[in-house]
Amino acid sequence: MKKIISILVVALLTLSLFAGCSSKSGDSSDGAADSSGNTGVEKGTPEKTTFALGHLNSTAHLLAFVAAEEGFFEAEGLTVTVTQFASAGELVAGLEGGQLDAAFIGSVPTITNQAAGHDITIFGGVMTNGHGYVIKSNLVPEGFKEGDITVLKGRSVASVKNSIQDYELLVLLKNNNLEIGNGADKVNIVYFESQKDAYNALAGNEIDAVSVYSPYASVAEAAGHTVVYYCNEVEDFHDQPCCRQVALTSALAQNPNTYIAFERALIRAYKFTQENKAKTIDDVAKYITIEKSQIEYEVYGGHAKSVPDPDKHATEALKHGVVDFGYTDGKDYDFDALYNTSLYKTALEQLIAENPNDSIYTELKTHFDSAN
């Protein structure tokens, strides 16, 4: 009898072990494959380890600088080359020509390129706000208050076509019943290929005001010019998504683990910027050669935020505005097909699984859940 009981106990224990294993493998929260190609929050091996990233001359692109300087790319198994480009057009060409694996591109040019048929996908964020316009101080009337767009009446304003700065200016002019053109009651917009070219034109006599993004506002103020407005101070543009992380749609599908590793490095860089102000400024100074006091103002002054979250809802709202305003020549497109939030989501969930008590990662997850 004792022998029979022993056999039954062993059998029951064996069955319970098999049942436990079966239950775990079928748990959707632990074992379900997501659209990134990963299973749950398990960290995968990058399909390729060499990675080329393009960025603009902006302090707001600091996530890449910090990730490179602090070794976060290397820690994620990536060898990343970080290269500065002059314009969004050059960055898109770099992606399509195979010179770049990812690029930090303005939201408006990304949207217009997507609408025009370029198969590029947004998969993360880079910069929110941080742009506006400045004017020569000798042209500012007495009593001027920052935010008064009418100061541009009768002035020649340098801008960059197909940029968020230009889009916002056109919206503000329309809202304030200001016409574009020559004349004392109109605003004459002069377009340049890049922000650098537009800003440099301010040194001449033909241009009175110019669009800016980080860090050109600080550079302009240091040169004695006056800020007309910062976009984050305009209610319609509060938390406006600017530069986005962009890659070829096919590349994201072919190398999901590579892009998740890239995203992990940027998320870790974001955490570093929140905890190491002085070192962050030093890292940025290696890529953007302006005074460190200007870098500090641009990064921590409250006008710009550098966050890796895709912010899909805000970008989609901007997309509708850009299309409705005529920026895409009336062309609309399937926005969802060219917006990937799963790579960032997976990367963040992996980091939270590894660091469950980290308050910054938890805050990022809360933001992601509401913003995407």
C-alpha positions as CSV (number, residue, x, y, z in Angstrom):
1,M,0.0,0.0,0.0
2,K,2.8,2.4,0.9
3,K,4.5,1.6,-2.5
4,I,1.3,2.5,-4.3
5,I,0.9,5.8,-2.4
6,S,4.5,6.7,-3.2
7,I,4.0,6.1,-6.9
8,L,0.8,8.3,-6.9
9,V,2.7,11.2,-5.1
10,V,5.5,11.1,-7.7
11,A,3.0,11.1,-10.5
12,L,1.1,14.0,-9.1
13,L,4.3,16.0,-8.6
14,T,5.3,15.3,-12.2
15,L,1.9,16.4,-13.5
16,S,2.1,19.6,-11.5
17,L,5.5,20.4,-12.9
18,F,4.3,19.9,-16.5
19,A,1.2,22.0,-15.8
20,G,3.3,24.8,-14.4
21,C,5.5,24.8,-17.5
22,S,2.5,24.7,-19.8
23,S,0.9,27.6,-18.0
24,K,4.0,29.8,-18.2
25,S,4.6,29.3,-21.9
26,G,1.0,30.2,-22.7
27,D,0.9,33.4,-20.7
28,S,0.4,36.2,-23.1
29,S,2.0,38.8,-20.8
30,D,5.3,36.8,-20.8
31,G,5.4,34.9,-24.1
32,A,3.3,36.8,-26.7
33,A,5.3,38.0,-29.6
34,D,4.8,41.7,-30.5
35,S,5.1,43.5,-33.8
36,S,8.8,44.3,-33.0
37,G,9.7,40.7,-33.4
38,N,10.6,40.2,-29.7
39,T,8.9,38.0,-27.3
40,G,7.6,39.9,-24.2
41,V,10.4,41.9,-22.7
42,E,13.2,39.4,-23.5
43,K,16.2,41.2,-24.9
44,G,17.1,40.0,-28.4
45,T,20.5,40.1,-30.3
46,P,20.9,43.0,-32.7
47,E,20.7,41.8,-36.3
48,K,23.4,44.3,-37.3
49,T,25.9,46.1,-35.0
50,T,27.2,48.9,-37.1
51,F,24.8,51.8,-37.2
52,A,24.8,55.3,-38.9
53,L,22.8,58.1,-37.4
54,G,22.3,61.5,-38.9
55,H,21.3,64.6,-37.0
56,L,21.1,68.4,-37.4
57,N,23.0,71.2,-35.7
58,S,20.8,71.3,-32.7
59,T,21.4,71.0,-29.0
60,A,18.0,69.3,-28.8
61,H,19.5,66.2,-30.5
62,L,21.4,65.6,-27.4
63,L,20.1,62.1,-26.8
64,A,22.4,60.8,-29.5
65,F,25.4,62.8,-28.2
66,V,24.9,61.5,-24.6
67,A,24.3,57.9,-25.8
68,A,27.6,58.1,-27.7
69,E,29.7,59.8,-25.1
70,E,28.5,57.9,-22.1
71,G,28.8,54.5,-23.9
72,F,25.2,53.6,-24.0
73,F,25.3,52.6,-27.7
74,E,28.3,50.4,-27.0
75,A,26.7,48.8,-24.0
76,E,23.7,47.8,-26.2
77,G,26.1,46.1,-28.7
78,L,26.1,48.9,-31.3
79,T,28.9,50.8,-33.0
80,V,27.2,54.0,-33.9
81,T,28.6,56.8,-36.2
82,V,26.9,60.1,-35.4
83,T,27.1,62.6,-38.3
84,Q,25.7,66.1,-38.7
85,F,23.7,67.1,-41.8
86,A,22.5,70.5,-42.9
87,S,18.9,69.8,-43.7
88,A,16.0,67.4,-43.5
89,G,16.2,66.8,-47.3
90,E,19.8,65.6,-46.9
91,L,18.8,63.3,-44.1
92,V,16.0,61.7,-46.1
93,A,18.4,61.2,-49.0
94,G,20.9,59.6,-46.6
95,L,18.3,57.1,-45.5
96,E,17.1,56.3,-49.0
97,G,20.7,56.1,-50.3
98,G,21.8,53.7,-47.6
99,Q,24.2,56.0,-45.9
100,L,22.1,56.2,-42.8
101,D,20.2,53.7,-40.6
102,A,18.3,56.4,-38.7
103,A,18.0,60.1,-38.8
104,F,16.6,62.9,-36.5
105,I,14.3,64.8,-38.8
106,G,11.8,67.5,-38.2
107,S,8.2,66.4,-37.9
108,V,6.9,68.6,-40.7
109,P,9.4,67.5,-43.4
110,T,8.9,63.9,-42.3
111,I,5.1,64.2,-42.8
112,T,5.5,65.9,-46.2
113,N,7.9,63.3,-47.3
114,Q,5.7,60.5,-46.2
115,A,2.7,62.1,-48.0
116,A,4.9,62.4,-51.1
117,G,5.4,58.6,-51.1
118,H,8.8,58.2,-49.3
119,D,8.6,54.9,-47.4
120,I,10.0,56.2,-44.1
121,T,8.6,55.5,-40.7
122,I,8.7,57.5,-37.4
123,F,9.7,55.2,-34.5
124,G,10.6,57.6,-31.7
125,G,10.9,61.1,-30.5
126,V,13.8,63.5,-30.3
127,M,12.7,67.0,-29.6
128,T,9.6,68.8,-28.5
129,N,9.2,72.6,-28.9
130,G,12.5,74.6,-28.9
131,H,11.9,76.8,-31.9
132,G,10.5,80.3,-32.8
133,Y,11.6,83.6,-34.4
134,V,14.0,86.4,-33.5
135,I,14.3,89.9,-34.9
136,K,17.0,92.6,-34.9
137,S,16.6,94.6,-31.7
138,N,16.8,98.0,-33.4
139,L,13.5,97.1,-35.2
140,V,11.6,96.4,-32.0
141,P,9.2,99.2,-31.1
142,E,8.9,100.6,-27.6
143,G,6.6,98.5,-25.5
144,F,7.0,95.3,-27.4
145,K,6.1,92.2,-25.5
146,E,7.4,88.8,-26.5
147,G,4.8,86.9,-28.4
148,D,3.5,89.8,-30.4
149,I,3.7,88.5,-33.9
150,T,2.7,91.9,-35.4
151,V,6.3,93.1,-34.9
152,L,7.0,91.2,-38.2
153,K,4.8,93.5,-40.2
154,G,6.7,95.2,-43.0
155,R,9.7,93.0,-42.3
156,S,11.7,90.5,-44.4
157,V,11.8,87.2,-42.5
158,A,14.2,84.4,-43.3
159,S,12.7,80.9,-42.9
160,V,13.2,77.3,-44.0
161,K,10.6,75.9,-46.4
162,N,9.0,72.6,-45.3
163,S,9.9,73.1,-41.6
164,I,7.9,73.3,-38.4
165,Q,9.1,76.8,-37.9
166,D,7.6,77.9,-41.2
167,Y,4.4,76.0,-40.6
168,E,3.9,77.6,-37.2
169,L,4.7,81.1,-38.6
170,L,2.1,80.7,-41.4
171,V,-0.5,79.5,-38.9
172,L,0.2,82.5,-36.6
173,L,0.1,85.0,-39.5
174,K,-3.3,83.5,-40.6
175,N,-4.7,83.7,-37.1
176,N,-3.6,87.3,-36.8
177,N,-5.0,88.3,-40.2
178,L,-1.5,89.1,-41.5
179,E,-0.8,88.7,-45.2
180,I,2.4,87.4,-46.8
181,G,4.1,89.7,-49.3
182,N,5.8,93.0,-49.6
183,G,4.4,96.1,-48.0
184,A,4.2,97.9,-44.7
185,D,1.3,95.7,-43.5
186,K,2.6,92.4,-44.9
187,V,5.3,89.9,-43.9
188,N,7.8,89.1,-46.6
189,I,9.1,85.5,-46.1
190,V,12.4,84.6,-47.7
191,Y,13.1,80.9,-47.9
192,F,16.5,79.2,-47.4
193,E,17.6,75.6,-47.7
194,S,18.8,75.2,-44.1
195,Q,18.4,76.8,-40.7
196,K,22.1,77.7,-40.7
197,D,21.8,79.5,-44.0
198,A,18.7,81.4,-42.8
199,Y,20.3,82.5,-39.6
200,N,23.5,83.6,-41.3
201,A,21.4,85.8,-43.6
202,L,20.4,87.9,-40.6
203,A,23.9,89.4,-40.6
204,G,23.0,91.2,-43.9
205,N,20.8,94.1,-44.5
206,E,18.2,92.3,-46.5
207,I,16.8,90.2,-43.6
208,D,15.1,91.6,-40.5
209,A,14.1,88.5,-38.6
210,V,14.7,84.8,-38.8
211,S,13.3,81.4,-37.7
212,V,15.3,79.5,-35.1
213,Y,15.5,76.2,-33.4
214,S,17.8,75.1,-30.6
215,P,20.4,76.5,-30.2
216,Y,20.0,79.5,-32.6
217,A,17.7,81.4,-30.2
218,S,20.5,81.6,-27.6
219,V,23.1,82.4,-30.3
220,A,20.8,85.2,-31.6
221,E,20.2,86.7,-28.1
222,A,23.9,86.6,-27.4
223,A,24.4,88.6,-30.7
224,G,22.0,91.2,-29.4
225,H,18.8,90.2,-31.2
226,T,15.3,89.9,-29.7
227,V,13.1,86.9,-29.4
228,V,9.7,87.4,-31.1
229,Y,8.3,84.2,-29.7
230,Y,9.1,80.7,-28.5
231,C,6.6,78.1,-29.8
232,N,6.1,76.6,-26.3
233,E,4.7,79.9,-25.2
234,V,2.0,79.8,-27.8
235,E,-1.1,77.8,-26.6
236,D,-1.7,76.2,-30.0
237,F,1.9,74.9,-30.1
238,H,2.3,73.7,-26.6
239,D,4.2,70.4,-26.5
240,Q,4.5,70.5,-30.3
241,P,6.5,67.5,-31.5
242,C,9.5,68.6,-33.5
243,C,12.2,66.3,-34.6
244,R,11.4,62.6,-34.8
245,Q,13.4,59.4,-35.0
246,V,13.0,58.2,-38.6
247,A,14.2,55.2,-40.6
248,L,13.3,53.3,-43.7
249,T,10.2,51.2,-43.1
250,S,11.9,48.1,-44.5
251,A,14.9,48.6,-42.2
252,L,12.7,48.6,-39.1
253,A,11.0,45.4,-40.3
254,Q,14.3,43.6,-41.1
255,N,16.3,44.6,-38.0
256,P,13.9,45.1,-35.1
257,N,16.4,44.1,-32.4
258,T,18.9,46.5,-33.7
259,Y,16.5,49.4,-33.5
260,I,15.3,48.2,-30.0
261,A,18.9,48.3,-28.9
262,F,19.2,51.8,-30.4
263,E,16.1,52.9,-28.6
264,R,17.3,51.4,-25.3
265,A,20.5,53.5,-25.6
266,L,18.5,56.7,-26.2
267,I,16.2,56.0,-23.2
268,R,19.2,55.4,-21.0
269,A,20.6,58.7,-22.4
270,Y,17.4,60.5,-21.4
271,K,17.7,59.2,-17.9
272,F,21.3,60.4,-17.8
273,T,20.2,63.9,-18.9
274,Q,17.8,64.1,-16.0
275,E,20.4,63.1,-13.4
276,N,23.7,64.5,-14.7
277,K,23.2,68.1,-15.8
278,A,26.9,69.2,-15.9
279,K,28.1,66.1,-17.7
280,T,25.2,66.3,-20.2
281,I,26.3,69.9,-21.1
282,D,29.9,68.7,-21.5
283,D,28.7,65.9,-23.9
284,V,26.6,68.3,-26.0
285,A,29.5,70.7,-26.2
286,K,31.5,68.1,-28.1
287,Y,29.0,68.2,-31.0
288,I,27.5,71.7,-30.9
289,T,30.2,74.3,-30.6
290,I,28.7,77.2,-28.7
291,E,29.2,78.5,-25.2
292,K,28.2,76.0,-22.4
293,S,26.0,78.6,-20.8
294,Q,24.0,78.7,-24.1
295,I,23.8,74.9,-24.1
296,E,22.6,74.9,-20.5
297,Y,19.8,77.5,-21.4
298,E,18.7,75.5,-24.5
299,V,18.7,72.1,-22.8
300,Y,17.4,73.1,-19.4
301,G,15.8,76.5,-19.9
302,G,12.3,75.2,-20.4
303,H,11.8,76.0,-24.1
304,A,12.7,72.6,-25.5
305,K,12.5,69.0,-24.3
306,S,14.5,66.1,-25.6
307,V,12.4,62.9,-25.0
308,P,12.6,59.6,-26.9
309,D,8.9,58.9,-26.7
310,P,7.2,58.6,-30.1
311,D,4.3,60.9,-29.0
312,K,2.1,59.5,-31.7
313,H,-1.1,61.3,-30.7
314,A,0.5,64.8,-30.8
315,T,2.3,64.0,-34.1
316,E,-0.9,62.8,-35.7
317,A,-2.6,66.0,-34.6
318,L,0.2,67.9,-36.2
319,K,-0.1,65.8,-39.4
320,H,-3.8,66.7,-39.7
321,G,-2.9,70.4,-39.4
322,V,-0.1,70.2,-41.9
323,V,-2.4,68.4,-44.4
324,D,-5.3,70.7,-43.8
325,F,-3.0,73.8,-44.2
326,G,-2.0,72.6,-47.7
327,Y,1.6,71.6,-46.9
328,T,1.2,68.3,-48.7
329,D,-0.6,69.7,-51.7
330,G,-3.8,68.1,-50.6
331,K,-2.3,64.6,-50.3
332,D,-3.3,62.6,-47.3
333,Y,-1.9,59.1,-46.4
334,D,-2.1,56.2,-44.0
335,F,-0.4,57.7,-41.0
336,D,-0.6,54.5,-38.9
337,A,1.3,52.5,-41.5
338,L,4.3,54.8,-41.2
339,Y,4.4,55.2,-37.4
340,N,5.9,52.4,-35.2
341,T,5.6,52.7,-31.4
342,S,6.3,49.0,-30.6
343,L,10.1,49.3,-30.8
344,Y,10.2,52.1,-28.2
345,K,7.6,50.3,-26.1
346,T,9.6,47.0,-26.1
347,A,12.8,48.8,-25.3
348,L,11.2,50.7,-22.4
349,E,9.5,47.6,-21.0
350,Q,12.9,45.7,-21.1
351,L,14.6,48.5,-19.1
352,I,11.7,48.6,-16.6
353,A,12.0,44.8,-16.2
354,E,15.7,45.2,-15.5
355,N,15.1,48.3,-13.2
356,P,11.6,47.9,-11.8
357,N,12.1,50.6,-9.2
358,D,13.5,53.3,-11.5
359,S,11.2,56.3,-11.2
360,I,12.3,57.9,-14.6
361,Y,11.5,54.8,-16.6
362,T,8.2,54.5,-14.8
363,E,7.4,58.1,-15.7
364,L,8.3,57.4,-19.3
365,K,5.9,54.4,-19.3
366,T,3.1,56.6,-17.9
367,H,3.7,59.2,-20.6
368,F,3.8,56.5,-23.3
369,D,0.5,55.0,-22.2
370,S,-1.2,58.4,-22.5
371,A,0.6,59.7,-25.6
372,N,0.4,56.7,-27.9
